[in-house]
Amino acid sequence: MDKTIRFPISISGYEVEGLIGIDAPRLVPLYQACSDYVVLERGEPPNVASAKEEFENFPPNRTEADKFVFGLKAVDGEFVGLLACDRNYPQAGCWWIALLMIDKALHGRGFGRTLCDDFFRWLKSQHVERLELGVLMENEQGLRFWQAQGFELMRTAGPVSFGAKRHMVQILGRRL
């Protein structure tokens, strides 16, 4: 993880901050604001361990150097969004979006779409060719969001375990 890497954001009054493991406690309020998703995914309410896991879990054959966690921060210093991803996974030239979380109070206001647009533009400047991600089968709202961003279903995987729950996951992808 490299805290110094950031990308420009076009949402006035907000900035993207690169995060590392010691920043996990700063994300707990965001996880609590998104507790409906955390409970859907893990079967239990969020806590510091929930936030910390995002910095500790890596795809197969990937290391900390391949993980990027970006926080979307308001001028008051509070995080209202999180974007975690892994570079060159599952193959070179492809990045895996592990998690996108936007404070529920901001849903429907274009924050997720704008964050993605700015992130995708930055990835293109880094010569990334493709993006992939997984959406929990139960997360119909998430599936609709990612399909609106141009992602298409590639396959279904699982079951996989998150906390106390097991899920089937829809794997989506798109070219940049």
C-alpha positions in Angstrom: 0.0 0.0 0.0 1.2 3.4 -0.9 -0.4 6.3 1.0 1.1 8.9 -1.3 -0.8 7.7 -4.4 -4.0 9.6 -5.1 -6.1 10.6 -8.0 -7.9 13.9 -8.8 -11.6 14.1 -7.8 -14.1 16.4 -9.5 -16.4 16.7 -6.5 -16.1 20.2 -5.1 -15.2 20.2 -1.4 -13.8 16.6 -1.3 -10.5 15.0 -1.9 -9.1 11.5 -2.3 -6.6 10.4 0.3 -4.5 7.3 0.1 -4.9 5.1 3.2 -2.9 2.4 5.0 -3.7 0.0 7.8 -3.1 2.5 10.6 -5.9 4.6 9.1 -8.6 1.8 9.7 -10.0 3.4 12.9 -10.6 6.6 10.9 -13.0 4.6 8.7 -15.2 3.2 11.4 -17.8 6.0 11.2 -18.1 5.4 7.4 -18.5 1.6 8.0 -21.2 2.5 10.6 -22.9 4.8 8.1 -22.9 1.9 5.7 -23.9 -0.7 8.2 -26.7 -2.1 6.1 -24.1 -3.3 3.5 -21.7 -4.6 6.2 -24.5 -6.6 7.8 -25.5 -7.9 4.3 -21.9 -9.0 3.6 -20.8 -10.2 7.0 -23.9 -10.9 9.0 -22.8 -8.7 11.8 -22.5 -4.9 12.5 -19.3 -3.1 11.6 -16.5 -2.5 14.0 -12.8 -1.6 13.9 -11.9 -5.1 12.8 -14.3 -4.8 9.8 -12.4 -1.7 8.6 -9.0 -3.2 9.3 -9.7 -6.3 7.2 -9.8 -4.3 4.1 -6.1 -3.5 4.5 -5.2 -7.1 5.4 -6.9 -9.2 2.8 -5.2 -9.8 -0.6 -6.2 -11.8 -3.6 -4.1 -15.0 -4.4 -0.5 -14.2 -5.2 -0.9 -10.5 -4.4 0.8 -8.6 -1.6 0.5 -5.3 0.3 2.3 -3.6 -2.6 -0.6 -4.4 -4.9 -3.3 -3.1 -2.6 -4.7 0.5 -2.8 -7.2 1.9 -0.5 -8.6 5.4 -1.3 -10.8 7.4 1.1 -13.1 10.1 -0.2 -12.7 12.8 2.4 -14.9 15.9 3.0 -13.3 19.3 4.0 -14.1 18.5 7.7 -11.8 15.5 7.5 -14.6 12.9 7.7 -14.6 10.0 5.2 -17.7 9.7 3.1 -16.4 7.1 0.7 -14.0 4.3 0.3 -12.5 2.6 -2.8 -10.3 -0.4 -2.3 -8.6 -2.2 -5.2 -5.8 -4.5 -6.2 -3.6 -3.9 -9.2 -2.8 -6.5 -11.8 -5.4 -8.9 -10.6 -6.6 -11.3 -11.8 -4.1 -10.6 -14.6 -1.6 -7.9 -15.7 -3.3 -4.8 -17.0 -6.5 -5.5 -15.0 -7.4 -4.0 -11.6 -9.9 -5.6 -9.2 -12.3 -3.3 -7.3 -12.5 -5.0 -3.9 -14.9 -2.5 -2.3 -16.7 0.7 -3.1 -18.6 2.3 -0.2 -20.4 5.6 -0.1 -22.0 7.0 3.0 -25.7 6.1 2.7 -26.7 9.7 3.4 -25.1 10.6 0.1 -26.7 7.9 -2.0 -28.5 9.2 -5.1 -26.4 12.3 -5.4 -23.8 11.1 -7.9 -20.9 10.6 -5.5 -20.4 7.0 -6.5 -20.6 7.6 -10.2 -18.3 10.6 -10.1 -15.7 8.8 -7.9 -15.7 5.9 -10.4 -15.5 8.2 -13.4 -12.5 10.0 -11.9 -10.9 6.7 -10.8 -11.4 5.2 -14.2 -9.9 8.2 -15.9 -6.8 8.0 -13.7 -6.5 4.2 -14.3 -6.5 4.9 -18.1 -3.7 7.4 -17.6 -1.8 4.5 -15.8 -2.4 2.3 -18.9 -4.8 -0.1 -17.1 -6.9 -1.9 -19.7 -9.6 -3.6 -17.7 -11.5 -3.7 -14.4 -13.2 -6.6 -12.6 -15.1 -6.9 -9.4 -17.5 -9.1 -7.5 -21.1 -8.3 -6.4 -22.9 -10.4 -3.8 -25.9 -12.1 -5.3 -28.1 -10.5 -2.6 -26.8 -7.0 -3.5 -29.3 -6.1 -6.2 -28.7 -2.3 -5.7 -24.9 -2.8 -6.1 -25.4 -4.9 -9.3 -27.6 -2.2 -10.8 -25.0 0.5 -9.9 -22.1 -1.4 -11.5 -24.1 -2.3 -14.6 -24.8 1.4 -15.0 -21.0 2.0 -14.9 -20.6 -0.3 -18.0 -19.8 -3.6 -16.2 -21.1 -6.9 -17.6 -21.6 -10.2 -15.9 -18.8 -12.6 -16.7 -19.6 -15.6 -14.4 -20.8 -16.6 -10.9 -18.3 -17.7 -8.2 -18.6 -19.2 -4.7 -19.7 -19.8 -2.2 -17.2 -17.5 -0.4 -17.2 -16.6 3.2 -17.3 -13.1 4.7 -17.6 -12.9 8.4 -20.4 -15.2 9.5 -22.0 -15.4 6.0 -21.4 -17.3 2.8 -22.3 -15.8 -0.6 -22.4 -16.6 -4.2 -20.7 -13.7 -6.1 -21.4 -12.3 -9.5 -18.1 -11.4 -11.3 -18.4 -8.4 -13.5 -15.9 -6.8 -15.9 -15.4 -4.0 -18.3 -12.7 -2.5 -20.6 -11.5 1.0 -19.9 
